[in-house]
Amino acid sequence: MSSLGRKLKRKQDKESRKAEKKLATKIAQFGKLPNECLTCEKEFDKKNKEMVTSWYVVQSAENVRLYCPPCWEGAQKLVKEYMENKNG
């Protein structure tokens, strides 16, 4: 194998390790997922496929926040109104 081939392989291995590390971090964060909506405290069932696909998760460095669809839409509406008032 040429030096260029080894260099490319090392680069690919490094990128692969980075991707694996990111995935492991996200999977670990899933364990920190709350059991209720942060705003209205509506119960969240992790085994309910509809809830899992429709609820919103916001992840920061160490915090995981969970919002039900009505609370999320309300928050988005408030942000939109704020931005319109700020610009207009």
C-alpha positions in Angstrom: 0.0 0.0 0.0 1.3 3.4 -0.9 1.7 6.2 1.6 -1.3 8.0 0.0 -3.4 4.9 0.5 -2.4 4.6 4.2 -3.1 8.3 4.6 -6.6 7.9 3.1 -7.3 4.9 5.3 -6.2 6.7 8.5 -8.4 9.6 7.6 -11.4 7.3 7.0 -10.8 5.5 10.3 -10.6 8.8 12.1 -13.9 10.0 10.6 -15.5 6.6 11.4 -14.4 6.8 15.1 -15.9 10.4 15.3 -19.2 9.2 13.9 -19.3 6.3 16.3 -18.6 8.6 19.2 -21.4 11.0 18.2 -23.8 8.1 17.9 -22.8 6.7 21.3 -23.3 10.1 22.9 -26.8 10.5 21.4 -27.8 7.0 22.5 -26.6 7.8 26.0 -28.7 11.0 25.9 -31.8 9.0 25.1 -31.6 7.4 28.5 -31.9 10.9 30.0 -35.2 11.5 28.1 -37.8 12.9 30.6 -41.1 11.1 31.2 -43.3 14.2 30.7 -43.6 17.4 28.7 -41.5 20.1 30.2 -44.3 22.7 29.8 -47.6 21.0 30.6 -46.3 17.9 32.4 -48.3 15.6 30.1 -47.1 11.9 30.5 -44.8 10.6 27.8 -44.9 6.8 27.0 -41.6 5.8 25.4 -43.3 2.6 24.1 -46.0 4.4 22.2 -44.9 4.8 18.6 -47.2 7.7 17.9 -45.8 9.7 20.9 -42.2 8.8 20.0 -42.7 10.1 16.4 -44.8 13.2 17.2 -43.2 14.7 20.3 -40.2 17.1 20.1 -36.9 16.6 21.8 -34.5 19.5 22.3 -30.9 18.5 23.2 -28.2 20.8 24.5 -24.8 19.9 25.8 -26.1 18.1 28.9 -29.9 18.7 29.0 -32.6 16.9 27.2 -36.0 18.6 27.0 -39.3 17.0 25.8 -42.3 18.9 24.5 -45.7 17.6 23.4 -47.0 18.8 20.0 -49.5 21.4 21.4 -46.8 23.0 23.6 -44.3 22.9 20.8 -46.7 24.6 18.4 -47.6 27.2 21.0 -43.9 28.0 21.6 -43.2 28.2 17.9 -46.2 30.6 17.5 -44.8 32.8 20.3 -41.3 32.9 18.7 -42.8 33.8 15.4 -44.9 36.6 16.9 -41.9 37.9 18.8 -39.7 38.0 15.6 -42.5 39.8 13.7 -42.8 42.4 16.4 -39.1 42.8 16.7 -38.6 43.3 13.0 -41.8 45.3 12.3 
